[in-house]
Amino acid sequence: MSPLDRLTPETIAVVAGRPEHQPDAPLNHPLVMASTYVAGGELEYGRYGNPTWRAFEEALGALEGGRGLAYPSGLAALGAVLELVPPDAVVVAPRHAYLGSLGRLAADGGRHDLTTRLVDVADSAATVDACRGADLVLLESPTNPALEIADLAMLCRAAGELGALVVVDNTFATPFGQRPLELGAHVVLHSATKFIAGHSDAMLGALVCARAGHWEQLEQRRRLTGVIPGPFECWLALRGLRTLHLRAERAAHNAGVLAARLAAHPACRNVRYPGLPDDPGHARAKAAMRTFGSMIAVEFADAEMAEAFCAATGIWVTATSLGGVESTMERRRRWPGESPTIAEGLVRMSVGIEDVEDLWADLARALDTIS
């Protein structure tokens, strides 16, 4: 058992991935910019490893309960996972998922013989049925951008028993919301660009593996392909990780307050947030998640109303990414690759750590403008 196993996640986020405590040693792991190392050690060359990568991987792995690997983006991490299965693999994925992930699966289906079965992950029976004969099951909960909640424990167990590799994208929930490896997932995927780095200034992805064999396969493949992260990005993400629990708690509190107020406003046709008592996924989220996260999906009557809402705010910024300290939002169907079953008027909101009353006042003015 690692000494970290006895600590809470909040403490692990602060202490994991630190240098050894020695006189005059830095408290923080230094940024190591190196393409070449002196021969005779285990690093040898910059494509094989970097001390800054390792510090970040150690910290994130400890938080998720596995062993981590960093990649230059979340999609690069997904690409690495796809290399664990054959080119003619059958992949089960949410019909509502990150459009980049769905785009990558579609592209691989065109170039190779990969078959993707898209499912409503909130429908457990249908999802398990789709897992029969699958090589890889990719899950999101909450889903992006619809905020649907899956029964992760049941689906991970069932898919694993059917012989599939089970991967959970934990970007929205973060390790402080849920730990999928404890629920039976084999690999956790993160776009560390989002909540983990947390400051909208670093592009990074990561995988965390429950099994040593998967980690070794992925690490060897990373050496061969050169799909490696930048040391500076890892350094920034590790710095962000130190305060993830504080940011996540504040943002989730803000999201809960705002979701309730949005749901009560007549301009909002539908509001999805797992913390709302009447949300379809509330019971599952309450049973499985430590926090309900800071993502909200608001549906307006049509695209024009949604765009007008986004344009009328001052504090809230229209931007396509999420998970930063600042509050952002966008109408998702403005992107051609977004799922056609996502409503034209759906706005995905990433709640930041600003004062909640300032955030609401900004939203209320925008709602008054379009009402």
TAQUI-V826225 format. One record per pair of residues at least 12 apart in sequence whose ideal C-beta (glycine too) atoms are under 10 Angstrom apart, sorted by the first residue. I is the first residue (numbers start at 1). J is the second residue. Records with the same first field share a line. If there is no record, write none. Layout:
BEGIN
I = J, J
END
This chain:
BEGIN
2 = 16, 62
3 = 15
4 = 16, 58, 59, 61, 62, 63, 65
5 = 62, 65
7 = 62
8 = 245
9 = 62, 63, 64, 65, 174, 175, 176, 179, 244, 245, 290
10 = 63, 176, 244, 245, 246, 249
11 = 245
12 = 59, 60, 62, 63, 64, 65, 175, 241, 245
13 = 59, 60, 62, 63, 175, 176, 196, 241, 242, 243, 244, 245, 246, 248
14 = 59, 241, 242, 243, 244, 245
15 = 59, 62, 242
16 = 55, 56, 58, 59, 60, 61, 62, 63, 238, 241, 242
17 = 29, 52, 54, 55, 56, 57, 58, 59, 60, 61, 62, 63, 68, 234, 238, 241, 242
18 = 55, 58, 59, 238, 242
19 = 51, 55
28 = 55, 235, 238, 239, 242
29 = 51, 52, 54, 55, 56, 58, 59, 234, 235, 238, 239
30 = 51, 52, 55, 231, 235
31 = 50, 51, 52, 55, 231, 232, 234, 235, 236, 238, 239
32 = 46, 50, 51, 52, 53, 54, 55, 231, 232, 234, 235
33 = 46, 50, 52, 230, 231, 232, 235
34 = 46, 49, 50, 51, 52, 231
35 = 47, 50
37 = 49, 50, 51
45 = 223
46 = 226, 228, 231
47 = 222, 223, 224, 225, 226, 227, 228
48 = 219, 222, 223, 228
49 = 219, 222, 223, 228
50 = 70, 228, 229, 230, 231, 234, 235
51 = 231, 234
52 = 70, 229, 230, 231, 232, 233, 234, 235, 236, 237, 238
53 = 68, 69, 70, 71, 228, 229, 230, 231, 233, 234, 235, 238
54 = 68, 70, 234
55 = 231, 234, 235, 238, 241
56 = 68, 69, 70, 192, 196, 197, 204, 206, 229, 231, 233, 234, 235, 236, 237, 238, 239, 240, 241
57 = 69, 70, 206, 207, 208, 215, 219, 229, 234, 238
58 = 238
59 = 196, 237, 238, 241, 242, 244
60 = 175, 188, 190, 192, 196, 206, 207, 208, 234, 237, 238, 241, 244
61 = 175, 181, 188, 206, 207, 208, 209, 215
62 = 175, 208
63 = 174, 175, 176, 179, 188, 196, 208, 241, 244, 245
64 = 168, 170, 174, 175, 178, 179, 180, 181, 182, 185, 187, 188, 190, 206, 207, 208, 209, 210
65 = 175, 179, 180, 181, 182, 188, 208, 210
66 = 179, 180, 181, 182, 185, 186, 187, 188, 207, 208, 209, 210, 211, 212, 214, 215
67 = 207, 208, 209, 210, 211, 212, 214, 215, 216, 218, 219
68 = 188, 190, 192, 206, 207, 208, 209, 215
69 = 187, 205, 206, 207, 208, 209, 214, 215, 218, 219, 221, 222, 228, 229
70 = 190, 192, 204, 205, 206, 207, 222, 228, 229, 230, 231, 233, 234, 237, 238
71 = 189, 190, 191, 192, 203, 204, 205, 206, 207, 218, 222, 227, 228, 229
72 = 193, 203, 204, 205, 226, 227, 228, 229, 230, 233
73 = 100, 191, 192, 193, 203, 204, 205, 206, 227, 229, 233
74 = 98, 100, 101, 169, 171, 189, 190, 191, 192, 193, 194, 203, 204, 205, 206, 207
75 = 98, 100, 101, 103, 104, 189, 191, 205
76 = 191, 203, 204, 205, 206, 207, 222, 225, 227, 228, 229
77 = 167, 169, 187, 188, 189, 190, 191, 192, 204, 205, 206, 207, 208, 218, 227, 229
78 = 98, 100, 101, 104, 105, 138, 167, 169, 189, 191, 205, 207
79 = 104, 108, 205, 221, 225, 227
80 = 187, 189, 205, 207, 217, 218, 219, 221, 222, 225, 227
81 = 136, 138, 165, 167, 169, 186, 187, 189, 207, 209, 214, 218
82 = 104, 105, 108, 112, 114, 135, 136, 138, 167
83 = 217, 218, 221, 222, 224, 225, 227
84 = 135, 136, 165, 167, 186, 187, 214, 217, 218, 221
85 = 114, 134, 135, 136, 164, 165
86 = 112, 113, 114, 135, 136
87 = 108, 111, 112, 113, 114
88 = 112, 113, 114, 115, 135
89 = 108, 112, 113, 114, 115, 116, 134, 135, 136, 164, 165
90 = 113, 114, 115, 116, 117, 130, 131, 132, 133, 134, 135, 136, 137, 164
91 = 105, 108, 109, 114, 115, 116, 117, 118, 134, 135, 136, 137, 138, 164, 165, 167
92 = 115, 116, 117, 118, 119, 121, 127, 128, 129, 130, 131, 132, 133, 134, 135, 136, 137, 138, 139, 155, 159, 162, 164, 166
93 = 105, 116, 117, 118, 119, 121, 130, 134, 136, 137, 138, 139, 140, 167, 169
94 = 118, 119, 120, 121, 122, 127, 138, 139, 140, 141, 143, 144, 146, 148, 150, 169, 339
95 = 116, 117, 118, 119, 120, 121, 143, 146, 148, 339, 340, 341, 342
96 = 118, 119, 120, 121, 122, 140, 142, 143, 144, 145, 146, 147, 148, 297, 332, 338, 339, 341, 342
97 = 118, 121, 138, 139, 140, 143, 144, 145, 146, 148, 169, 339
98 = 140, 143, 144, 145, 169, 171, 172, 189, 191, 337, 338
99 = 144, 145, 320, 332, 335, 336, 337, 338, 339, 342
100 = 144, 191, 335, 337
101 = 138, 140, 144, 169, 189, 191
102 = 116, 118, 138, 144, 337, 338, 339
103 = 337
104 = 116
105 = 118, 136, 138
106 = 337
114 = 135, 136
115 = 133, 134, 135
116 = 134, 136, 138
117 = 129, 130, 131, 132, 133, 134, 137
118 = 130, 339, 341
119 = 131, 137, 139, 150, 155
120 = 143, 146, 148, 150, 341
121 = 137, 138, 139, 140, 141, 142, 143, 146, 148, 149, 150, 151, 152, 155, 281
122 = 141, 143, 146, 148, 149, 150, 151, 280, 281, 284
123 = 148, 150, 151
124 = 150, 151, 154, 155, 158, 284
125 = 154, 158
127 = 139, 150, 151, 154, 155, 158, 159
128 = 151, 154, 155, 157, 158, 159, 161, 162
129 = 158
130 = 159
131 = 155, 158, 159, 160, 161, 162, 163, 164, 166
132 = 158, 159, 162, 163, 164
133 = 162, 163, 164
134 = 159, 162, 163, 164, 165, 166
135 = 163, 164, 165
136 = 159, 164, 165, 166, 167, 186, 187
137 = 155, 156, 158, 159, 160, 162, 164, 165, 166, 167, 168, 185, 186
138 = 159, 164, 165, 166, 167, 168, 169, 187, 189
139 = 152, 155, 156, 159, 166, 167, 168, 169, 170, 180, 183, 185, 189
140 = 152, 167, 168, 169, 170, 171, 172, 173, 189
141 = 155, 168, 169, 170, 172, 173, 177, 178, 180, 183, 274, 281, 284, 285, 288, 289
142 = 171, 172, 173, 177, 178, 272, 273, 274, 281, 285, 289, 292, 293, 295, 297
143 = 169, 172, 272, 281, 295, 297, 339
144 = 169, 171, 172, 191, 295, 297, 322, 332, 339, 342, 348
145 = 172, 272, 295, 296, 297, 322, 330, 331, 332, 333, 338, 339, 342, 346, 347, 348, 349
146 = 272, 281, 297, 299, 332, 339, 341, 342, 343, 346, 348
147 = 172, 259, 271, 272, 273, 274, 276, 279, 280, 281, 285, 292, 293, 295, 296, 297, 298, 346, 348, 349
148 = 272, 274, 279, 280, 281, 284, 297
149 = 173, 272, 274, 279, 280, 281, 282, 283, 284, 285, 286, 287, 288, 289, 292
150 = 168, 281, 284, 285, 288
151 = 183, 281, 283, 284, 287, 288
152 = 166, 168, 170, 173, 178, 179, 180, 182, 183, 184, 185, 284, 288, 289
153 = 178, 180, 182, 183, 184, 185, 284, 287, 288
154 = 183, 184, 284
155 = 168, 183, 184, 185
156 = 168, 180, 181, 182, 183, 184, 185, 186
157 = 183, 184, 185
158 = 184
159 = 184, 185, 186
160 = 184, 185, 186
161 = 184
164 = 186
165 = 185, 186, 187, 211, 214
166 = 180, 181, 183, 184, 185, 186, 187, 188, 210
167 = 180, 185, 186, 187, 188, 189, 207, 209, 214
168 = 180, 181, 183, 184, 185, 186, 187, 188, 189, 190, 208
169 = 187, 188, 189, 190, 191
170 = 185, 188, 189, 190, 191, 195, 196, 206, 208
171 = 188, 189, 190, 191, 192, 193, 194, 195, 196, 205, 206, 295, 322, 323
172 = 191, 194, 195, 274, 293, 294, 295, 322, 323, 350
173 = 188, 195, 248, 274, 285, 288, 289, 290, 291, 292, 293, 295
174 = 190, 194, 195, 196, 198, 241, 244, 245, 247, 248, 251, 252, 289, 290, 291, 293, 294, 323
175 = 188, 190, 195, 196, 208, 241, 244, 245, 248, 290
176 = 195, 244, 245, 246, 247, 248, 249, 252, 289, 290, 291, 293
177 = 195, 248, 252, 274, 285, 288, 289, 290, 291, 292, 293, 294
178 = 285, 288, 289, 290, 291, 293
179 = 208, 288, 290
180 = 208, 210, 288
181 = 208, 209, 210, 211
182 = 210
183 = 288
184 = 210
185 = 208, 209, 210
186 = 209, 210, 211, 213, 214
187 = 207, 208, 209, 210, 211, 214, 215, 218
188 = 206, 207, 208, 209, 210
189 = 205, 206, 207, 208
190 = 204, 205, 206, 207, 208, 237
191 = 203, 204, 205, 206, 321, 322, 323
192 = 204, 205, 206, 229, 233, 234, 236, 237, 238, 240, 241, 323
193 = 205, 206, 233, 237, 321, 322, 323, 324
194 = 240, 295, 321, 322, 323, 324, 350
195 = 240, 241, 244, 247, 248, 251, 293, 294, 295, 322, 323, 324, 350
196 = 237, 238, 240, 241, 244, 247, 323
197 = 233, 234, 236, 237, 238, 239, 240, 241, 244, 323, 324
198 = 236, 237, 239, 240, 241, 242, 243, 244, 246, 247, 248, 251, 323, 324, 325, 352, 353
199 = 236, 237, 239, 240, 243, 247, 323, 324, 325, 326
200 = 317, 319, 321, 322, 323, 324, 325, 326, 328, 352
201 = 233, 236, 237, 240, 324
202 = 229, 230, 232, 233, 234, 235, 236, 237, 238, 239, 240
203 = 229, 230, 233, 236, 237, 321
204 = 229, 230, 233, 234, 236, 237, 238, 240
205 = 227, 229, 233, 237
206 = 229, 234, 237
207 = 219, 222
240 = 323, 324, 325
243 = 325, 353
244 = 323
245 = 290, 291
246 = 353
247 = 294, 323, 324, 325, 352, 353
248 = 290, 291, 293, 294, 323, 353
249 = 290, 291, 294, 353
250 = 294, 325, 351, 352, 353, 354, 355, 356
251 = 291, 293, 294, 295, 323, 324, 325, 327, 350, 351, 352, 353, 354, 356
252 = 275, 289, 290, 291, 292, 293, 294, 295, 351
253 = 275, 291, 292, 294, 351, 353, 356
254 = 294, 296, 327, 351, 352, 353, 354, 355, 356, 357, 359, 360
255 = 273, 274, 275, 291, 292, 293, 294, 295, 296, 327, 349, 350, 351, 352, 356, 359
256 = 273, 274, 275, 276, 291, 292, 293, 294, 296, 351, 356
257 = 275, 351, 356, 357, 359, 360
258 = 271, 273, 294, 296, 298, 327, 349, 351, 356, 359, 360, 363
259 = 271, 272, 273, 274, 275, 276, 279, 292, 294, 295, 296, 297, 298, 349, 351
260 = 273, 275, 276, 277
261 = 356, 359, 360, 363, 364, 367
262 = 276, 296, 298, 347, 349, 360, 363, 364, 367
263 = 276, 278, 279, 296, 298
265 = 298, 363, 364, 367, 368, 371
266 = 367, 371
267 = 298, 300, 301, 305, 309, 366, 367, 368, 369, 370, 371
268 = 298, 299, 300, 301, 309, 345, 347, 363, 367
269 = 298, 299, 300, 301, 302, 305, 306, 343, 345, 346
270 = 297, 298, 299, 300, 343, 345, 346
271 = 296, 297, 298, 299, 349
272 = 295, 296, 297, 298, 299, 346, 348
273 = 285, 292, 293, 294, 295, 296, 297, 298, 349, 351
274 = 286, 288, 289, 291, 292, 293, 295, 296
275 = 289, 291, 292, 293, 294, 296
276 = 292, 296
279 = 292
293 = 350, 351
294 = 322, 323, 327, 349, 350, 351, 352, 353
295 = 322, 323, 348, 349, 350, 351
296 = 329, 347, 348, 349, 350, 351
297 = 329, 332, 342, 343, 346, 347, 348, 349
298 = 329, 331, 345, 346, 347, 348, 349, 363, 367
299 = 342, 343, 344, 345, 346, 347
300 = 331, 343, 344, 345, 346, 347, 367, 370
301 = 343, 344, 345, 370
302 = 343, 344, 345
303 = 331, 333, 334, 343, 344, 345, 346
304 = 331, 344, 345, 370
305 = 331, 344, 345, 347, 370, 371
306 = 329, 330, 331, 332, 333, 334, 343, 344, 345, 346, 347, 370
307 = 330, 331, 334, 344, 345, 347, 370
308 = 331, 366, 369, 370
309 = 329, 331, 345, 347, 363, 366, 367, 369, 370, 371
310 = 328, 329, 330, 331, 334, 347, 349, 366, 370
311 = 366, 369, 370
312 = 362, 363, 365, 366, 367, 368, 369, 370
313 = 327, 329, 359, 362, 363, 365, 366, 367, 369
314 = 358, 361, 362, 365, 366
315 = 327, 352, 354, 355, 358, 359, 360, 361, 362, 363, 365
316 = 328, 329, 347, 349, 350, 351, 352, 354, 359, 362, 363, 366
317 = 329, 330, 350, 352
318 = 330, 331, 334, 347
319 = 350
320 = 332, 334, 335, 348
321 = 350
322 = 348, 349, 350, 351, 352
323 = 350, 352
324 = 350, 352, 353
325 = 352, 353, 354
326 = 350, 351, 352, 353, 354
327 = 349, 350, 351, 352, 353, 354, 358, 359, 362, 363
328 = 348, 349, 350, 351, 352
329 = 347, 348, 349, 350, 351, 363, 366
330 = 346, 347, 348, 349, 350
331 = 343, 344, 345, 346, 347, 348
332 = 344, 345, 346, 347, 348
333 = 345, 346, 347
349 = 363
END
